[in-house]
Amino acid sequence: MDLLFAADTGVLSDDCLFQAAYARASEERQRKTDRYRFRRDQCASLGAELLLRKALEDFGVRSPVFSCGDAGKPYLAGENGVFFSLSHSGAFVLCAASDCEIGADIETVRSADLRVAKRFFREGEYERIAARETEAERNDTFFRYWTLKESFVKATGRGLRLPLNRFEIVLNEEISVRQNEDSRAWFFREFDGVPGCRCAVCKADAPFTAELRIVNIRDFL
């Protein structure tokens, strides 16, 4: 079973809705939210947990207990067989859940600094970005690579311990990864539907089958 939700957390800028979301959040999520300086980031933090709780309920998990791995990746304590990944960019949050290891990333497409790609991406990835004819195409390709690469490092559980230039995303009809970091089979999917954003999911061992569902945060309060 696979699930993928996205939502605009801008509605939580309403103070009543924000307080309702905060009251429903776990103590750990409340502490994480409090550490953010800007309200937009606070709203995204609360919205991410609301989406996660919705996904877990669909999996039949009613009282989740969370822990963190060595690289800081959160997971569910106990043998429940549910894996998840959260991401946010701007006002939008993304939540993927599956019965296999999974990583998801969302990024707002904006002006890309190609020096970042040259320094942190593989040479072939950088060259493909730089070869695009227009700035808009270069920006879109940069964030296409970025979301795919981030989804992979999240799925492996390595996080920042796996440099982005240690593996290469191959953009053929079927997206794949060249790497020597993890022997499992990895499957990628990209999703449209979130305005101005790139979204990607990486899953271990089997293709990701869910379609993206845009949901309304108000429905979970």
C-alpha positions in Angstrom: 0.0 0.0 0.0 1.3 3.5 -0.9 -0.1 6.9 -0.1 0.9 10.4 -1.1 -0.7 13.6 0.2 0.1 17.3 -0.4 -1.5 20.3 1.2 -1.3 24.1 1.3 -0.7 25.1 4.9 -1.3 28.8 4.3 -4.8 28.3 5.8 -3.0 27.8 9.2 -2.1 31.5 9.1 -5.5 32.0 10.6 -4.8 32.1 14.3 -7.8 29.9 15.3 -6.8 27.2 12.9 -3.2 27.4 13.9 -4.1 26.9 17.6 -6.3 24.0 16.7 -3.5 22.3 14.7 -1.0 23.1 17.5 -3.3 21.5 20.1 -3.6 18.3 18.0 0.2 18.0 17.5 2.4 15.7 19.5 4.7 17.3 22.2 7.7 16.7 20.0 6.1 18.4 17.0 5.1 21.3 19.3 8.7 21.7 20.4 9.9 21.5 16.8 7.3 24.1 15.7 8.3 26.5 18.5 11.9 26.5 17.3 10.9 28.0 14.0 11.0 31.8 13.8 8.6 32.5 11.0 4.9 31.6 11.1 5.0 30.1 7.6 7.5 27.5 8.8 5.5 26.9 11.9 2.4 26.3 9.8 4.3 23.9 7.5 5.6 22.0 10.5 2.1 21.5 12.0 0.7 20.7 8.6 3.3 18.0 8.0 2.1 16.1 11.1 -1.5 16.5 10.2 -0.9 14.8 6.9 1.2 12.1 8.5 -1.5 11.3 11.0 -4.0 11.1 8.1 -1.7 8.7 6.2 -1.1 6.5 9.3 -4.8 6.3 10.1 -5.4 5.0 6.5 -2.8 2.3 7.4 -4.7 1.5 10.6 -2.2 3.1 12.9 -4.2 5.1 15.5 -1.6 5.9 18.3 1.8 6.2 16.6 5.0 6.4 18.6 7.9 8.0 16.8 11.6 7.4 17.1 14.7 8.6 15.1 17.4 6.7 13.4 21.1 7.3 13.6 20.9 9.9 10.7 17.9 11.6 12.2 15.3 10.0 10.0 12.0 9.5 12.0 10.3 6.2 12.0 7.5 4.4 13.8 8.5 2.5 16.9 7.3 -1.1 16.9 6.8 -3.6 14.2 4.0 -2.0 12.2 5.5 -2.2 8.8 4.8 1.5 7.8 7.4 3.8 6.5 6.9 7.5 5.8 8.7 10.6 4.5 7.8 14.3 5.0 8.9 17.4 3.1 7.8 21.0 2.8 8.7 24.0 0.7 7.1 27.4 1.1 3.5 26.8 2.2 3.2 23.3 0.7 3.8 20.1 2.6 4.2 16.6 1.2 3.7 13.2 2.9 4.4 9.8 1.5 3.7 6.5 3.3 4.4 3.0 2.2 5.0 -0.6 3.3 8.6 -0.2 2.1 11.4 2.3 2.7 10.5 5.5 1.1 11.7 9.1 0.5 9.8 12.1 -0.7 10.8 15.7 -1.5 9.0 18.8 -2.7 10.8 22.0 -3.8 9.5 25.3 -5.1 11.0 26.0 -8.5 12.8 29.3 -8.3 16.1 30.8 -9.6 18.7 28.1 -9.5 22.4 28.7 -8.7 24.3 26.5 -11.2 27.4 26.8 -9.0 25.5 24.6 -6.5 24.9 22.0 -9.2 28.5 22.1 -10.3 29.8 21.7 -6.8 27.3 19.1 -5.4 25.9 17.2 -8.3 27.6 14.7 -10.6 29.3 16.1 -13.7 26.7 14.6 -16.1 23.8 16.1 -14.1 25.4 19.5 -14.1 26.1 19.4 -17.8 22.5 18.4 -18.6 21.2 21.4 -16.5 23.6 23.8 -18.1 22.7 22.7 -21.6 19.1 23.7 -21.3 18.3 26.6 -23.6 16.4 29.0 -21.3 16.7 30.1 -17.7 13.3 28.7 -16.9 14.3 25.3 -18.3 17.5 25.3 -16.4 15.7 26.2 -13.2 13.1 23.4 -13.7 15.8 20.8 -14.5 17.9 21.8 -11.5 15.0 21.2 -9.1 14.0 18.1 -10.9 17.4 16.6 -10.1 17.3 18.1 -6.6 14.0 16.5 -5.6 14.9 13.1 -7.1 18.3 13.1 -5.3 16.8 14.2 -2.0 14.1 11.5 -2.3 16.9 8.9 -2.7 19.0 10.0 0.3 15.8 10.1 2.4 14.8 6.7 1.3 18.2 5.1 2.1 18.0 6.7 5.6 21.5 8.1 5.1 20.4 11.7 4.9 23.2 14.3 4.9 25.7 11.5 5.4 25.3 10.6 1.7 26.7 13.4 -0.4 24.7 14.3 -3.5 27.7 13.7 -5.8 28.1 10.1 -4.7 25.4 9.0 -7.0 23.8 10.0 -10.3 20.2 10.2 -11.3 19.5 9.0 -14.9 16.6 10.8 -16.6 15.5 8.3 -19.1 11.9 7.3 -19.8 12.2 5.2 -16.6 14.2 7.2 -14.0 17.0 5.3 -12.3 20.1 5.8 -10.1 23.7 4.9 -10.6 25.2 4.2 -7.2 27.3 1.9 -5.0 25.7 2.9 -1.7 22.8 0.5 -1.3 22.2 -2.8 -3.1 18.4 -2.6 -3.0 16.4 -1.9 -6.1 15.2 1.7 -6.2 12.1 3.1 -8.0 11.4 6.8 -8.7 8.3 8.7 -9.6 7.6 12.4 -10.2 4.3 14.2 -9.7 2.6 17.3 -11.0 -0.3 19.0 -9.3 1.4 21.2 -6.7 1.5 24.7 -8.3 5.1 26.0 -8.9 6.7 22.9 -7.3 8.6 19.8 -8.3 7.7 16.6 -6.3 9.5 13.2 -6.3 9.2 9.9 -4.5 11.8 7.1 -4.2 10.8 3.7 -3.0 12.8 0.6 -2.2 12.1 -2.8 -3.8 8.9 -2.1 -5.7 7.3 0.7 -7.8 5.4 3.4 -6.0 1.8 3.0 -7.0 -0.2 5.8 -5.3 -1.3 9.0 -7.1 -0.9 12.4 -5.5 -3.9 13.6 -3.6 -4.2 17.3 -2.8 -6.0 17.7 0.5 -7.4 20.5 2.6 -5.8 21.0 6.0 -9.1 22.2 7.4 -10.5 18.7 7.0 -8.1 17.4 9.6 -8.9 19.9 12.3 
